[in-house]
């Protein structure tokens, strides 16, 4: 590939990559916000239930479960903790 052709190819690839990133940034932002709210919900639940010896670890996996699934994911985590 020649110099100008290589530069044109890189510009096209960069433009397409940036376009895909910008079109999905709303979804990424929503997952991040929901995961933060999931973490806060787990924190509050742990504060309430820790005197009874019942708590769920707050880590990336549990926050993402709460972020992706919302309240059903939150309830599922607590039910799994009861079973296991």
RAGI-V378869 format. One line per field, one symbol per residue. ss: DSSP state (H for helix, E for strand, - for the rest). burial: + if it has 24 or more other C-alpha atoms within 12 Angstrom, else -. Layout:
BEGIN
ss=???
burial=???
END
This chain:
BEGIN
ss=--HHHHHHHHHHHHHHHHHHHHHHHHHHHHHHHHHHHHHHHHHHHHHHHHHH-------HHHHHHHHHH-HHHHHHHHHHHHH-
burial=---------------------------------++++++-++--+----------+-+---+++++++-+--++--++------
END
